[in-house]
C-alpha cells in the first residue's frame, strides 16, 4: 500500500470516528427529548468516512462493523 493510500484510509477512519461520536451524542440528546433517532450514529459515521476518498475495502468493513456496534 502506498503512503497516500494509507493516509487517506486513516483520514477516512478518523472521519468515521468523529461522525460516529457526533451521531451518538446527537442520538442521546434527542432521546432525552423524547425523539428516537437510532439511525443517526451509523449514518453520521458513514458520512464522516465518506468525506475522505478511500478505496480500501477494509475501511468499509471496519466502518460497517462500527456502525453495527453503534446501532446495538
Backbone as CSV, one residue per row, in Angstrom:
resi,resn,N_x,N_y,N_z,CA_x,CA_y,CA_z,C_x,C_y,C_z
1,UNK,0.835,-1.176,0.000,0.000,0.000,0.000,0.884,1.245,0.000
2,UNK,0.556,2.198,-0.803,1.337,3.415,-0.867,1.023,4.310,0.319
3,UNK,1.910,5.240,0.599,1.744,6.132,1.734,0.482,6.972,1.608
4,UNK,0.176,7.435,0.398,-1.019,8.258,0.196,-2.292,7.443,0.463
5,UNK,-2.304,6.169,0.079,-3.460,5.308,0.318,-3.640,5.058,1.813
6,UNK,-2.530,4.865,2.527,-2.608,4.669,3.969,-3.115,5.939,4.636
7,UNK,-2.644,7.078,4.168,-3.067,8.351,4.718,-4.562,8.576,4.497
8,UNK,-5.054,8.301,3.306,-6.471,8.518,3.025,-7.340,7.536,3.806
9,UNK,-6.875,6.313,3.991,-7.623,5.351,4.800,-7.672,5.798,6.261
10,UNK,-6.554,6.292,6.752,-6.517,6.791,8.127,-7.440,7.981,8.317
11,UNK,-7.447,8.894,7.354,-8.346,10.047,7.443,-9.809,9.610,7.396
12,UNK,-10.115,8.622,6.575,-11.484,8.122,6.499,-11.906,7.500,7.824
13,UNK,-11.001,6.776,8.471,-11.338,6.171,9.759,-11.485,7.231,10.854
14,UNK,-10.669,8.263,10.809,-10.818,9.363,11.777,-12.145,10.088,11.537
15,UNK,-12.471,10.340,10.274,-13.762,10.958,9.956,-14.926,10.098,10.416
16,UNK,-14.789,8.780,10.277,-15.832,7.867,10.732,-15.978,7.927,12.251
17,UNK,-14.857,7.978,12.958,-14.906,8.036,14.420,-15.563,9.333,14.890
18,UNK,-15.218,10.437,14.262,-15.814,11.725,14.634,-17.307,11.729,14.309
19,UNK,-17.665,11.233,13.127,-19.076,11.163,12.751,-19.868,10.246,13.662
20,UNK,-19.291,9.102,14.023,-19.971,8.184,14.932,-20.166,8.790,16.315
21,UNK,-19.158,9.491,16.802,-19.273,10.151,18.102,-20.339,11.242,18.077
22,UNK,-20.326,12.066,17.033,-21.354,13.105,16.914,-22.755,12.495,16.792
23,UNK,-22.864,11.428,16.032,-24.152,10.750,15.894,-24.639,10.182,17.211
24,UNK,-23.733,9.588,17.988,-24.101,9.040,19.290,-24.548,10.152,20.236
25,UNK,-23.791,11.241,20.269,-24.158,12.352,21.152,-25.494,12.975,20.743
26,UNK,-25.712,13.123,19.443,-26.983,13.662,18.955,-28.133,12.701,19.269
27,UNK,-27.894,11.413,19.120,-28.909,10.417,19.452,-29.295,10.494,20.928
28,UNK,-28.288,10.591,21.804,-28.576,10.675,23.239,-29.320,11.967,23.584
29,UNK,-28.970,13.064,22.932,-29.649,14.327,23.173,-31.112,14.244,22.723
30,UNK,-31.333,13.663,21.554,-32.702,13.509,21.057,-33.516,12.579,21.944
31,UNK,-32.886,11.521,22.446,-33.585,10.571,23.311,-34.066,11.257,24.589
32,UNK,-33.246,12.142,25.144,-33.658,12.879,26.337,-34.842,13.792,26.064
33,UNK,-35.062,14.144,24.807,-36.182,14.998,24.437,-37.353,14.187,23.880
34,UNK,-37.266,12.879,24.001,-38.372,12.017,23.594,-38.408,11.669,22.122
35,UNK,-37.333,11.888,21.406,-37.272,11.582,19.976,-36.304,10.429,19.779
36,UNK,-36.695,9.469,18.936,-35.899,8.264,18.727,-35.240,8.341,17.358
37,UNK,-33.916,8.457,17.322,-33.194,8.569,16.056,-32.086,7.533,15.964
38,UNK,-32.456,6.268,15.941,-31.483,5.178,16.004,-30.508,5.151,14.831
39,UNK,-30.912,5.655,13.687,-30.042,5.597,12.510,-28.956,6.675,12.511
40,UNK,-29.037,7.630,13.407,-28.075,8.740,13.401,-26.622,8.318,13.622
41,UNK,-26.299,7.507,14.639,-24.876,7.181,14.836,-24.237,6.487,13.639
42,UNK,-24.874,5.468,13.120,-24.316,4.758,11.963,-24.317,5.610,10.706
43,UNK,-25.356,6.402,10.531,-25.439,7.266,9.358,-24.376,8.342,9.353
44,UNK,-24.185,8.989,10.492,-23.162,10.023,10.572,-21.756,9.429,10.523
45,UNK,-21.609,8.198,10.995,-20.329,7.502,10.847,-20.001,7.350,9.359
46,UNK,-20.973,6.942,8.584,-20.772,6.790,7.148,-20.514,8.113,6.451
47,UNK,-21.202,9.155,6.873,-20.973,10.478,6.285,-19.560,10.960,6.604
48,UNK,-19.136,10.755,7.855,-17.783,11.160,8.243,-16.714,10.417,7.465
49,UNK,-16.924,9.131,7.251,-15.960,8.346,6.473,-15.991,8.739,5.001
50,UNK,-17.156,9.105,4.506,-17.298,9.460,3.101,-16.709,10.807,2.732
51,UNK,-16.360,11.615,3.721,-15.753,12.908,3.423,-14.357,12.759,2.838
52,UNK,-13.728,11.614,3.085,-12.372,11.378,2.601,-12.389,10.199,1.635
53,UNK,-11.695,10.353,0.530,-11.677,9.321,-0.500,-10.749,8.179,-0.083
54,UNK,-11.301,6.985,-0.005,-10.507,5.808,0.306,-11.018,4.647,-0.535
55,UNK,-10.110,3.922,-1.150,-10.506,2.798,-1.991,-10.300,1.455,-1.295
56,UNK,-9.967,1.494,-0.022,-9.684,0.272,0.714,-10.974,-0.413,1.148
57,UNK,-11.061,-1.709,0.912,-12.225,-2.473,1.338,-12.258,-2.584,2.860
58,UNK,-11.091,-2.539,3.481,-11.032,-2.672,4.938,-11.635,-1.479,5.653
59,UNK,-11.548,-0.315,5.076,-12.197,0.862,5.667,-13.703,0.656,5.673
60,UNK,-14.237,0.133,4.589,-15.676,-0.118,4.512,-16.102,-1.194,5.512
61,UNK,-15.313,-2.242,5.650,-15.637,-3.316,6.600,-15.598,-2.799,8.034
62,UNK,-14.558,-2.049,8.368,-14.430,-1.506,9.726,-15.572,-0.538,10.017
63,UNK,-15.900,0.313,9.058,-16.999,1.266,9.260,-18.341,0.545,9.398
64,UNK,-18.548,-0.489,8.626,-19.787,-1.259,8.736,-19.928,-1.933,10.083
65,UNK,-18.850,-2.521,10.564,-18.891,-3.157,11.886,-19.070,-2.144,13.001
66,UNK,-18.430,-0.988,12.860,-18.584,0.068,13.868,-20.005,0.610,13.870
67,UNK,-20.610,0.775,12.705,-21.995,1.245,12.634,-22.943,0.204,13.243
68,UNK,-22.673,-1.060,13.017,-23.481,-2.115,13.623,-23.373,-2.071,15.141
69,UNK,-22.158,-1.891,15.635,-21.946,-1.820,17.084,-22.655,-0.597,17.680
70,UNK,-22.615,0.538,16.991,-23.305,1.724,17.487,-24.822,1.528,17.487
71,UNK,-25.316,0.779,16.512,-26.757,0.527,16.450,-27.243,-0.398,17.542
72,UNK,-26.364,-1.246,18.029,-26.764,-2.154,19.094,-26.711,-1.449,20.428
